[in-house]
Amino acid sequence: MFHRIQEFGLVYAGGRVFRPRLYGDPQADQSWAGWLIFFPVPAGVAIAPPSPETTQATLTALQAWGTGLTVVYLEGALDRALRVAEHSPILVHLVDAEYQALDDAARLESAAHIERMAADVDEAAADAARVDAERIRRERLDAESAVAALDERSATANAKHRRRSAQARADRGRRQTVKKR
């Protein structure tokens, strides 16, 4: 399976513009074949040489090889690929790999979008829960204040009643004392 290693700046040939990319193809012997593929800009069929540009012992070595490529080298590789002027079978695999990468990117973007929407829903639910909690807290405080006010009024009324009862007993006691005399 091909792995995109590096993308280079645009190169020009025959009045056309191409975007070169370096791909690595792991080999059975654990080495990596390095393919330079040229994609026409803005669209068109990619152009590839009939064989790899290099074979390196490791993926890291292939990556290092790619970082050393110059515009002159890329233009020469494009010229060689154009001269062959055939669509190498390698392109079929690369096209599949590119479309697979696009599908993967679309799936990841879709999943990220869904996750962002879920996070927005969660945040809205959290906001609603905070509003409800604050409303319930205020209602509880209002109810506690109302109960405290009722308790205070009841205590005041009971105190008045006890004072009046005590006053009435005292008045009765005085009247009885006056009658006995």
Backbone hydrogen bonds, N-H to C=O, Kabsch-Sander energy under -0.5 kcal/mol:
donor,donor_aa,acceptor,acceptor_aa,energy
3,H,24,G,-2.3
5,I,22,L,-3.2
6,Q,22,L,-1.5
8,F,20,P,-2.7
11,V,18,F,-2.4
13,A,16,R,-2.2
16,R,13,A,-1.8
17,V,41,V,-0.5
18,F,11,V,-2.9
19,R,39,F,-3.0
21,R,37,I,-2.5
22,L,6,Q,-3.0
23,Y,21,R,-0.5
23,Y,35,W,-2.8
24,G,3,H,-3.0
25,D,33,A,-2.4
27,Q,31,S,-3.0
30,Q,27,Q,-1.9
32,W,56,Q,-3.5
33,A,25,D,-2.5
34,G,54,T,-3.5
35,W,23,Y,-2.7
35,W,33,A,-0.6
37,I,21,R,-2.7
37,I,35,W,-0.6
38,F,47,I,-3.0
39,F,19,R,-2.2
39,F,37,I,-0.6
41,V,17,V,-2.6
47,I,38,F,-3.0
53,E,34,G,-2.5
54,T,34,G,-1.4
56,Q,32,W,-3.1
62,L,58,T,-1.9
63,Q,59,L,-2.6
64,A,60,T,-2.4
65,W,61,A,-2.4
66,G,62,L,-2.3
67,T,63,Q,-1.7
68,G,64,A,-0.9
68,G,65,W,-0.8
69,L,66,G,-1.3
74,L,70,T,-2.4
75,E,71,V,-2.8
76,G,72,V,-2.1
77,A,73,Y,-2.6
78,L,74,L,-2.5
79,D,75,E,-2.4
80,R,76,G,-2.5
81,A,77,A,-2.3
82,L,78,L,-2.8
83,R,79,D,-2.1
84,V,80,R,-1.6
85,A,81,A,-1.5
88,S,86,E,-1.2
91,L,88,S,-1.9
92,V,89,P,-0.9
93,H,89,P,-1.0
94,L,90,I,-2.2
95,V,91,L,-3.3
96,D,92,V,-2.1
97,A,93,H,-2.5
98,E,94,L,-3.1
99,Y,95,V,-2.8
100,Q,96,D,-2.6
101,A,97,A,-2.5
102,L,98,E,-2.4
103,D,99,Y,-2.8
104,D,100,Q,-2.9
105,A,101,A,-2.6
106,A,102,L,-2.5
107,R,103,D,-2.7
108,L,104,D,-2.7
109,E,105,A,-2.6
110,S,106,A,-2.5
111,A,107,R,-2.8
112,A,108,L,-2.6
113,H,109,E,-2.5
114,I,110,S,-2.5
115,E,111,A,-2.6
116,R,112,A,-2.6
117,M,113,H,-2.5
118,A,114,I,-2.7
119,A,115,E,-2.5
120,D,116,R,-2.3
121,V,117,M,-2.5
122,D,118,A,-2.9
123,E,119,A,-2.6
124,A,120,D,-2.4
125,A,121,V,-2.6
126,A,122,D,-2.5
127,D,123,E,-2.5
128,A,124,A,-2.5
129,A,125,A,-2.6
130,R,126,A,-2.5
131,V,127,D,-2.4
132,D,128,A,-2.8
133,A,129,A,-2.9
134,E,130,R,-2.3
135,R,131,V,-2.5
136,I,132,D,-2.9
137,R,133,A,-2.4
138,R,134,E,-2.6
139,E,135,R,-2.6
140,R,136,I,-2.6
141,L,137,R,-2.6
142,D,138,R,-2.9
143,A,139,E,-2.7
144,E,140,R,-2.9
145,S,141,L,-2.5
146,A,142,D,-2.5
147,V,143,A,-2.7
148,A,144,E,-2.5
149,A,145,S,-2.5
150,L,146,A,-2.5
151,D,147,V,-2.9
152,E,148,A,-2.4
153,R,149,A,-2.7
154,S,150,L,-3.0
155,A,151,D,-2.7
156,T,152,E,-2.6
157,A,153,R,-2.8
158,N,154,S,-2.8
159,A,155,A,-2.4
160,K,156,T,-2.4
161,H,157,A,-2.7
162,R,158,N,-2.8
163,R,159,A,-2.5
164,R,160,K,-3.0
165,S,161,H,-2.9
166,A,162,R,-2.9
167,Q,163,R,-2.8
168,A,164,R,-3.1
169,R,165,S,-2.6
170,A,166,A,-2.4
171,D,167,Q,-2.7
172,R,168,A,-2.6
173,G,169,R,-2.7
174,R,170,A,-1.9
175,R,171,D,-2.4
176,Q,172,R,-2.5
177,T,173,G,-1.6
178,V,174,R,-2.4
179,K,175,R,-2.1
180,K,176,Q,-1.6
181,R,177,T,-0.8
